Amino acid sequence: HPEPLTSQFPSHRTMGCCGSAVDKDTTERLETVEKQIKAIGLKTDDDSLQEVAGHAKELQSLFEIFASASDMRMLEQVQELSDVILRNLLGRIDLPFLQRGPEQYKAALDSIMAVATDLDAVRATKASKMLQSHIDRLNEQIQSQQEKAVDPIIKKIQVMRDKLKQPGQGKNLVAGTKDILDSAERAFKAAPEAKPVATGLLEQLVAHSIWVLQSEALWSEAEACDQVVELSKGLDDLAERLVKVLQATWDPPITPQAERLRQRKASEACEQLVAQAQKHLDADEGGEAYHCLAQLLPWWPILKSSRSLEVVGLFSKMQSFAREAFLTAAKAGDSAAAEEIRGFATQFDELRGKFAGLPAASGRPLGEALEAGEAKIQVAKSLDIVDAEVAKTTDDDESTNLSLGTTIEALEALKVAWPLGGDEALQHRLERSCQGLELFTFEAVNTAPVEQLTSLMQFAQEYDLRHIALEPSSSALRPRLATKAALKCLQRAEGELLKTEGMKPHVLLDSLKAVVAINPASEDSETRTALLRVMTMTNERLLKSFSEAISAEAENEK
């Protein structure tokens, strides 16, 4: 800071042209600007700032004239007047001015700094640097005040985190996490540029995020998972703003980790509920199987892109179970049981309709399909669907493709209706339709990318389960495809291993996982030979890479 003034203005020597190398007009200009500067004094309004800016320009012009004339006395007077203007500028910038925030004071500060930059030309000590030092000191005071004000909030966040970790607080995890984020937002808003505050908040958020990702209680229900993912998005947004204060990067973000965890929990729930439903169906407990599917519904938005075939198959089996139970009750004359199954059919159809994205049910809804007279119509309709799907594989319309889910469901409906609706004419049709499906599957395995092979093999398995019921003497499709599909996966794996550079480990691993899922026959010598070759190449590649890494590390140490 400049030294404190004993009066508003310094005492200048009497001006005049005596002893000066400049003309009288120039000297009068200096006297005039001196009077004008004195008149402004320490005013801080916008109009006076514009006047000060003009006076700074005038001093700059006079300084150049006096410097050209080497008039040291006049140069000193110009510098003394620049001190007065500098004091005026310093007086404009105080704590209330800066506490308004950059968005509010930026325009005024830019104007003040512009005047200071003009003064730099007539001063040995730069006015702009003195102003910046003044601003920095005031900002340090502001940040210190902000840190003191925010410190209780950060401590409160720690208390909230500790409370959530206590036994019995599982039901409050989502609400508690939201309160923590709200408190962190308030703290950041109160100290948006304080690095210690940003650091403290980030430490709390990172620690809480790790704990949330590891808290099983938060991920047991679909609704809670969805809420946590949404909270993760808010956390990432706040963290991105905090790291900007520290000139750092927020990586990795929390949201993708939360989404992956939600996907894993959804898959685990699906596997468990589907297995339970199948167990209940095997025990003739259709109502319990229905409840398993109802529990799966909240997870369905996350699962529908990857588990549709399993759920379609389960719905198909439940439909078969309900129909068979209905026929049994009807044949036995048990009208009460038959009526109860009709009510179940209504609930079943409503539940299936809530599973968005599933292929449309082949034939009529279960409630209508329970009628015994629908059997033959259902057989013909199911065959129509299968034939239509097969026809998509041979037409010229590239926008249409055979739907595996639709085909499996049609076969399931066909299997249910066949005992009542099948006849000799439909038997020949069935053989032609199945032949077309098998030809499509063989061709698909030959041409499809490796990533689609497991789906095709699962389709073949689902097809076999239904085809063997329709034609008990038929040979299974899946075993006939297994060797071809497994060899195709191993060829891709071997291709990756043969690359001298740019090998993609995940492609290799995905190919081997696909072989495991395909599960070819153990007596298949061709597949076994190819697998041993790939495993040997993998071991050699790993040993070579490990040796090269060790050698490189040793060389670096030297």
SULPE-V927605 format. One record per helix or strand of 3 or more residues. SS is the DSSP state (@ for helix, = for strand). FROM is the first residue (numbers start at 1). LEN is the number of residues. Records with the same first field share a line. If there is no record, write none. Layout:
SS->FROM-LEN  FROM-LEN
//
This chain:
@->24-17  46-23  72-21  95-5  102-19  127-38  170-21  195-20  216-4  222-24  254-29  286-18  308-25  335-20  366-4  374-18  404-18  424-24  450-21  478-20  505-14  525-33
//
